[in-house]
């Protein structure tokens, strides 16, 4: 703790020292040259008295640190309150570097050059160039992010930021149009849904100092931005066919159609996306249908957007994976079931889900410098996963269901006061907001009768009793609720045209109640309050070269569904998070962004790589972990140098992460079923933290006619247990196992329970090419895992292979 306090004090002292140097004071005392302020995005119009700001161009790139001004739009008239709007309808002006007040318009300013933090934006143009099948592929080119795909479509999300556990993205705040789509950020933040890539306008990633958003803000925030009804009108039809090696269901298809139209000051978006595709195991089949709509109204001083979506997921997919030695895994390949699986009936295992999402967003432009943004939002996610027991219903067995329903309702209001004078030449932009959310989780363990098939249309019985009415197991129902109140305030203080300091404070208060509905009546409650400070700065030390950094305290609530009610009150992760970085677009045709990050997190929640005998995931807590590392993004293009029709380009992102357990102990087994030895794991590598992750691309483009690129992605090795065992570690799930030596258990045979080990590194090769036949019709072809590597993607209830070589191609037709 002493080391952490010293580090915190050093950063704070450095920031204060920077503000009080003679050079800074002298600059601040001079009249501000408003024309030197960077172009960034705010909701309201700025006063016209200062000199106009010259717009800065930016090369198109995924994780670009470059300014990215929004293009001119054709929607109706100029925006409310005089704000300039781009083709996507989002405000784009010449304001200082503070996040837009309305999350419905994005989390980030349109110009990232002088933003006080590490941030990236993947644009729709970049998505069209890359042709990713999944959001995972699109995010792999963003520094600080690692992605692990275990389902082929990336719906069962595996996204980590700056060392966080990627499994189901539980430690990352995942948002859609500014509202969290983690199932329940205060009860269970698992993420098995993200919006289809084809209906996205941008993907934003915010890392480092996070004050305006929470919880789950130790590592970073991802925001998926849907098509905005205030954008350029047009219709798109897209069709794709794919082929996947090592699958019984080789052929897949992807389909998408959308339209965006406007009449006067009314805009509308309607979108459909769907897919049926192979998975990682040969018998997996992944399916979804997604519908999205938005309706927007714009007046002279306000705008209103109502949007909603429905996503239906039906997957032949489960989380029972391969148990055996690593040699057995590679000999077995993608086959499931096989002789090395004890259980039959795996073909009946399915994942079924419905996701409903609704949001109302209203912006009121009180004056040129005052904006109020209000949102009301909610989502309902009903997920039902079914798996066979005793060889499944076709062999005299039965099925079990893990059925969970998540309900979230929230309301938020934010206000911004821009151009508030502090002194003659110093101004600030103040933002504040309040939010209330109500969360509910109903967690049911259900069973079917002997011989009964459970699926998306036939759920199990949550109140089943062993030996009664044909049931062979006992069901159970738990209900959890959370009420949360959050507030924040932050201010971008412009000490000079090149130096902005942004202090802020976030307050979080929430309470969690848990209740056993069946078979018992036990209940418990846990109350929590946090005051989370933060401070960030951005200094354009040289022309278009910005030094940025900051500190913030973040937190993550504990997952409740696998904590016994007598284990309340709940632990929480609380972290001190630091960063320092530099980004530059000073050299024509070359951009880069590099940052160092350092986090110290108490009571770090660790999910084991295995489940107990009842099929419940197991969670433990490590006293303290330390995560530090470096992230880098760079891009070079030839066209800005040559001015010719050909553009040769290279893009690289790399993240190094050193995650260590500072203090903590862990046991291999749960105490109900096995004799376990509690082991001190201090000094071990942090499980599910990937040390090296790189995405390297080279390509060529000719005017707007044709482009092609090749990407090599390196995913480094990682451990899935705190003991850092290698090779894979298993136990016999039917009987207690004796400890050998210092308590390390051995085994790993068919029918055992896999409890973790080391997952080896892998290089994966992908490529794509686009050919624009006309202004309206584009043909494309792409491929992933082109060398058809057989590798372990993840260890969770056994080893899961990555998807085999996949080749896909299709067309995009655009018209008015």
Buried (B, 14 or more C-beta within 10 A) or exposed (E): EEEBEEBBEEBEEBBEEBBEEEEBEEBBEEEBBBEBBBBBBBBBBBEEEBEEBEEBEBBBBBBBBBBBBBEEBEBBEEBBBBBBBBBBBBBBBBBBBBBBBBBBBBBBBBBBBBBBBBBBBBBBEBBBBBBBBBBBBBBBBBBBBBBBBBBBBBBBBBBBBBBBBBBBBBBBBBBBBBBBBBBBBBBBBBBBBBBBBBBBBBBBBBBBBBBBBBBBBBBBBBBBBBBBBBBBBEBBBBBBEBBBBBBEBBEBBBBBBBBBBBEEBBBBBBBBBBBBBBBBBBBBBBBBBBBBBBBBBBEEEBBBBBBBBBBBBBBBBBBBBBBBBBEBBBEBBBBBBBEBBBBBBBBBBBBBBBBBBBBBBBBBBBEBBBBBBBBBBBBBBBBBBBBBBBBBBEEEBBBBBBBBBBBBBBBBBBBBBBBBEEEEBBBBBBBBBBBBBBBBBBBBBBBBBBBBBBBBEEBBBBBBBEEEEBBBBBBBBBBBBBBBBBBBBBBBBBBBBBBBBBBBBBBBBBBBBBBBBBEEEEEBBBEBEBEBBBBBBBBBEEEBBBBBBBBBBBBBBBBBBBBEBEBBBBBBBBBBBBBBBBBBBEEEBBBBBBBBBBBBBBBBBBBBBBBBEEBBBBBBBBEBBBBBBBBBBBBBBBBBBEEEEEBBBBBBBBBBBBBBBBBBBBBBBBEEBBEBBEBEBBEBBBBBBBBBBBBBBBBBBEEEEEBBBBBBBBBBBBBBBBBBBBEBBBBBBEEEBEEEEEBEBBBBEBBBBBBBBBBEBBEBBBBBBBEBEEEEBBEBBBBBBBEEBBBBBBBBBBBBBBBBBBBBBBEBBBEE
